[in-house]
Amino acid sequence: MSLSTNKTIKLENLSFFGYHGVNEEERLNGQDFIVNLCISYNMKSSDKISSCIDYILLYNFLKEKFNEKTFNLIESLGEKIILDINNQFNNIYYIKINIRKPSIIVDNNKDFINVELEYSK
């Protein structure tokens, strides 16, 4: 007998290089981004990979989508990734993505900016 259970996968502190940003320098030179992704889904339980979302496939999908297109806003990048994950993988009812630019200088303060988007059915 198999149960249908809610499952959550978290991919944390993934590093990607990309050409996203409003400033021309960001789009020309690129920069590092740190991504955290959390998805929740419901599937029947078993000990087969087919009964879950393979986190390696999810990582590779995220890596591909991160540089498929250049965005001015990381909010738009996050929305596109959420839309594509929702279209590609079955039974997902919750997605949260956090995209961080770890190196940004604003008024001589070196820090990061962080954008977090959530989607739920």
Secondary structure as the mmCIF struct_conf table of DSSP 4:
data_model
#
loop_
_struct_conf.conf_type_id
_struct_conf.id
_struct_conf.beg_label_comp_id
_struct_conf.beg_label_asym_id
_struct_conf.beg_label_seq_id
_struct_conf.end_label_comp_id
_struct_conf.end_label_asym_id
_struct_conf.end_label_seq_id
STRN STRN1 SER A 4 GLY A 18
BEND BEND1 GLY A 21 ASN A 23
HELX_RH_AL_P HELX_RH_AL_P1 GLU A 24 ASN A 29
STRN STRN2 GLN A 31 LYS A 44
BEND BEND2 ASP A 47 LYS A 48
HELX_RH_3T_P HELX_RH_3T_P1 ILE A 49 SER A 51
BEND BEND3 CYS A 52 CYS A 52
HELX_RH_AL_P HELX_RH_AL_P2 TYR A 55 PHE A 66
TURN_TY1_P TURN_TY1_P1 ASN A 67 GLU A 68
BEND BEND4 LYS A 69 LYS A 69
BEND BEND5 ASN A 72 ASN A 72
HELX_RH_AL_P HELX_RH_AL_P3 ILE A 74 GLN A 88
BEND BEND6 PHE A 89 ASN A 91
STRN STRN3 ILE A 92 VAL A 106
TURN_TY1_P TURN_TY1_P2 ASP A 107 ASN A 108
STRN STRN4 ASN A 109 SER A 120
#
